[in-house]
């Protein structure tokens, strides 16, 4: 019975993610995003006539949402949801272990027990969310960086970059290894802050009393979060472009142009890209073509996108394939002259 209940929960998980207010795919965030896009539409057309039909076409262009790449996004989302369910307990246990280990280290080095203070000062209530977001961004940036720069890891990450068009579902167009590595390194990056907080104020402190990560996620994905992978191009002026990772930033990240490779690796902030020299500020009116020069972009097969990264990463590790070169697992049709 326990196994049946477990399998039932796993099969339900793709839907559960849409109903979970603590996760980025919460259905309400998509509704809010649509309303946000409506506002963008009327802002762009200020002073011009606007029609309901053109608004719907702007929100849901058929050429994007009926594209084979979008269908593949949907399949990878379903499969990814199952994997997220399977890995949840592993990542939760890892986070608790690393937090406890670092906290024990602080206690050992300082010679003082946890819970040095009974109350949380106002300054720390402000410091914690700021530090958390910066550390989360650092963990995300670092993971994203190595996925681009380490040859065998790129074979997995290019599943995400194989999308030739982008919709909000492209966010979870990821290989299982990538779905594991991002939260793993983010947990590593944020662990010192949690350990310090528990050491200062005790493990029983209610962090969400003054900071709510689910609320942060909801606000982020109700505005620009889902639009990072979409046809809606929103940028920022030069100052804010150094701070905020806008949809236009991420469109550049998915560009097929070589001068855009390995840029704009942040999640919602640009500060670490700015600090480490990977920031590419979008230009007004800039046109971007999405995708990669790789055989994988020509395939809309779910099997290819799950199995070929394993095969190709093995070939890279064993020297059978040059790093960052096309997979060559699809027979390309030779161009023949037309009559």
N, C-alpha and C positions, 0 to 999 in steps of 0.2 A: 504493500500500500504506500509506503514511504517513497519507493522508487517511482510509482505511478504519479504521486503528487508532485515529485520533483520534475518529472518529464512534462507534466501538465503545465507547471509554472514556466518551464523553459519554452514550450511551444506558444505560450501566451505572451512571452516577453516582448516580441515586436510590438504588440498592442499596448502592453504595460508601459513601455517607454514613452508612448504618446500620452498616457494618462498620469505619468509621474511628474509632479510639479517640481521635483528636485533634479530633473534631468533636462538636458538641452532640447530634447525633441518633444517636450510637453506641448500638447495641441494648442494651448492658449497662446504660446509664443508665436506660432504660425499665423494665428488670427491677428495678433498685434502687429506682426511684420507686414501682413497684407494691408492693414490700416495705415501703417507707416509709409508703405509704398504709394498708397493713394495720395497721401499728403505730398510725397515727392513728385508724383505725377502732376498734381495741380500747381505745385511750385514751379516746375519746369515749363508749364504751359500758361503761366500767369500772363494775362493780357491777351491770350488767345482763346478761341472757343474750344470747349471740351465736350466730348460725347461719351455716353455710357458704354457704347460698343467699343470705342477706342481705348477706354479705360480697362475694360475686361481683356482686350487683346494685349495691352501693356502688362497687365498682371499675369496673364496665363497665355503667352504666345504658343500656338499649336506646334510650331516648328521646333520648339524646345521640349515641351512636355510630352510630345508624341515621338520624340527622337529615340532610336535604339539605345543610345548611350544613357538616356534617362531610365529606360526599362532595366538596364544593367545596374544603374544606381539603386533601383528598388530591390533587385535581387540581392545585391551586396548588403543593403540595409537589413534585410530579413536575416541573412546569414550572420551578419555582424552582431545583430541583436542577440542571437543564440549564443554567440561567443562571449559577448559582454556578460550574459547571465552566468556562463560557466566560469569566467575568470573573476567575478565579483568577490567571492569569498577569499580567493588567493590574494588579491590586491588589498582587501581590507585587512587581512591578517598581516601582510607585509607592512602596511602603514602603521599599524599598532605596534609591531615589533620594533621598527626603526625609531618611532617616537619614544617608546619606553627605553630603548637602548641609549639614545642620546640624552634623555632625561636622567637616566642612571649615571651617565658620564658626568653630567653637570653636578649631580649630588656628590659623586666621588671626588671630583676635582675641587669643589668648593668646601666640602666637608660639612655642608649644611643640608638639612632635609628639605623635601619639596614643600611648597606652600609657605613661602617666606612672608607673604602679605595676605591679609584677610580680605581686603577689598581691591578692586581694580581701579586705578586712577583714571581720570578722564583722558590724560594724554595717551595712555596705553590703549584706550578704546579707539582712539584715532589712529595710533601707530599700527595696531594689529591688522586692520583691513588693508591699509596702504602697503605694509610689508608683505602681506599674504599675496596680494595681486602681483606685486613686483616679483616675488619668488615663484609664483605660479607661471608668470610670463617667462621667467628665466628657465624654468624646467621645460616649458613648452618650446621655447626658442632653441635650447640645447638639443632636445630630442629631434626637432625638425632639422636642425643643422646637420647632425650626424646621419639622419636619414638621407640627406642630400649628398653628403661628402664621403661617407663610407660606402665603397662600391657594392658590397653584397647587400647592405641595407637599402640602397637605392632600388634594387631589384624588387623590393617589397613596396617601397613608397611610390614607385611609378604607377602602381595600380590606381592610386589617387589622381596622378597627373595624366593618365591616359584618357580622361574625359575630354571630349572635343567640344562639348557644350556644358554649361553648369546650371544646376538647379539646387535648391536647398538640400535635396537628398544626397548631393555629391559630397557633403560634409562627412558622411559615413561610408563613402566609397573607399574603403580601406581594407587591407589584408589583415587577418587576425593578429599577426606579429606586431603590426603597427598599432592596432587597437590595444595591445598589451603594453608596448613600450612607452607610449605617451603618458598614461596615468602612472606608470612605474617611476619614471624620472621626475614627474611633477610631485609625486609623493616624497621622493628623495629631496627635492629642492625645498619643499615646504616643511619637512620634518623638523629642522632646527628651530623654526619659529614655534611650532607646537610644543616641542620639548622645553624651550625657554619659558613659554607661557605656563605650562603645567608645573614647571619647577618654581616659578615665581608665585603662582596663585593656587596651586594644588590641582590634582587631576580631576577633581569634581567640579571645576569651574565650568559654567555654562557659557561657552564661547558665543553661541548664537544670541545671547542676550544683547550683545552690542555689534554683532557681525553675522550676516546671513549669506552664506555662499549660494544657496538656492535662489535667493532674491537677486543676487548679483548676476547669476546665470540667466534668470528670467528677464531682467532688464536688458542685458547684453543681447540675447537672442530675440527679444521682442523689437529690437531696433536694427542694429547692423550685423548681428551675429549670423543670421540665416542668409543675409544678403551678400556675405563674403563669397558664397557660391551661388551666384544668380546672374541674370542679365542686367540687373539694376546697377548702374554705375554711379556711386556716390563718393566724392572725394572730400578734401578739406584744404584750407589755406596752408601756406607753407609752414607756419608755426605749428598748427595742430597736426599737420602731416608728420611731424617729428615726434608726436605724442600718441596719437590714435591710429590704430590700424583699420583703415576704412575698407569698404568693399573694393574700391579702386586699387588700393594697395595689393589686395589679394588677387585681383584679376591679373596684375603684373606678375605676381608669383606663379601663376598658371600659364604665363605667356610662352609661346613656342620660340620666341626670339631669344637668341643666345645671350644678348646683353642683359636679359632679365633673369637669367638662371641664378638660382640660389639666393634670391633677394626676398625681402619682406617675409621673414620666417616667424614673426610674432603672431599671437592670437588676437588680442584686442588692443594691445599697445605697440608702439613703434620704438620705444625707448631702448630696448636691447639691440634691435637692428641698427639704430643710430649709434649706440655705443660700440658695437662690434663691426661696423662698416658694411652691413648687409641691407641697408635701407635704400630703397629706390622710390623716390617721390613721384606719384602719378602726374602726368601732364594733362591739362584740360583738352578735351577732344581727342585724346589718344585712343587709337583703335588697337584692340588686342585679339590675337588669334590663340585659342586655347589648344593644349595638347602637347605631345612629345614626338620627336622623330624616332619612333620605336615601333616594332611590329605590333606590340600590345595595343596601341591606339587603333589599329585596324580591326581588332577583334572585339565583339560584344558578347563573347562567350563567358559565362560565369565560371566554368571549369578552368578556362585559360587564366583568368585573373586570380584564381586561388592556387592553381598548381604550378604555373610557369614561374612565378617568383621563387618558389622553392628550387625548381630545376635550374633556373638561371643563376641564382645566388650560389648554388653548389658549383656551377661551371666557373663562376668568377673566383671562388675560393680555391678551386683546384687548377686554376690557370688555363682552363679550356676556353675562356671567353675574356676578351679585353674589357676592362671596367668601363661602364657607362656607354657601351656600344649596344646597338639594337639586338634584340633577342634572337632573331632569325628562326623563329619556330613556325612562322607562317610563310607559305610559299607565295611570294609576290608575283602578280601577273606582269609579264613583260609588256611594255608598251608596243603596240603594233600600229603601223600607219593606217590611217583611215582611207577608205576608198574615195 
